[in-house]
Structure formats: C-alpha cells, structure tokens
Amino acid sequence: MPQPDRRTGDAERVDVAREQVLRDAFALFAAGVTVISTQTRNGPYGTTVTAFAALSLRPPMVMTALHRTSQLAEHLRRSRRFGVSYLCEGQDDIAGRLASSSKDCASVDWRELSGEQAVAGSAVFLAARAERMQRAGDHYLITARVLDVHILDQASAPLVYHSRAFGTLLRPSPIPV
C-alpha cells in the first residue's frame, strides 16, 4: 500500500517500490560532478551536486538543484552568491566527502576566485548569483546568473557519477562540425 511521503511533507502518496525503480533509473544517467560552494561566517561550505546544467548564454545563466533540507540551500537563501567547481579525474575523494551528510569542508583545499570559494584543482570554476529559488518536489531549483568564469584545466578528464559510483569519462573524439 502506498505510504505518505513524510520527507517532503507532500500530501500525495508515494508507491515505495515504484520510487525505488525510479531512483535506480536516475542512477543510470551519467552526470558531471560539481561542487556548489559559498562562504559562510564559519568558512567555506560546499556540497557535491550532479543536478547542474548550463541554461543560457545571453544572459549567462546556469541552473542547479539542492535538496530542501540542504544546509547549502539555507546559506544560499541568505547570500545568493556561490561558486561552481567542475570536478575532474582524481577528485572523487572530495566529491565523496562533500556528498556525505557529515561534510568535512575544512579538509578541502579551497581557493578564492572572483570572491567565491573554488575547489583547488577543479577543471572549471564559475562565480554565480542566484536569481530564483523555486520549490520543485523535494528540491529547490535554482537559476543563477554567471558573474565570472575560469577555465583552469581544459585537458583533464571530467569526474562523472553513474550507477552510484564516481568515475571518469574517456576523452571524447572531436565531432566534425
């Protein structure tokens, strides 16, 4: 029998078995791994995010999603400014540490770029300002304007998340355009 979804407070009922199938299906979609970060009064704070995408060139915008119970969502609600570090090969340990509920932000080697916190050694870093945080199921969908961009390591293999594990993507072959 379907159970109420107590995690989100939604009144609709959720079929637990069907939810697990959907969770498994989502896990089979390969996604790039980013760290969304911001500066707090206690220092840099970040979390691993795979729900990230480019949205627009004009104006330059990105979008990301954070769970509604995320501490980072609370920080962004106040500051609106954040950084996006694209992780690359060899950074799976950082991704794992910042994905856990007991985040160890102090052990991450942070660098300040454009006034925001970047993961040292990341391939790309974007400084952004949240323009809208909209409730979307059990997450907030955040659309943000890109304020600055730094391509730090164009040759690195990107870190990806697939089937509940971190790995790398083989370097793609150029497609003639």
Secondary structure, DSSP 8 states (H G I E B T S, - for coil): --EEETTTTEEEEE-HHHHHHHHHHHHTS-EE-EEEEEEETTEEEEEEES-EEEEETTTTEEEEEEETT-HHHHHHHHH-EEEEEE-BTT-HHHHHHHHSSS--GGGS-EEEETTEEEETT-SEEEEEEEEEEEEETTEEEEEEEEEEEEE--TTS-BEEEETTEEEE---------
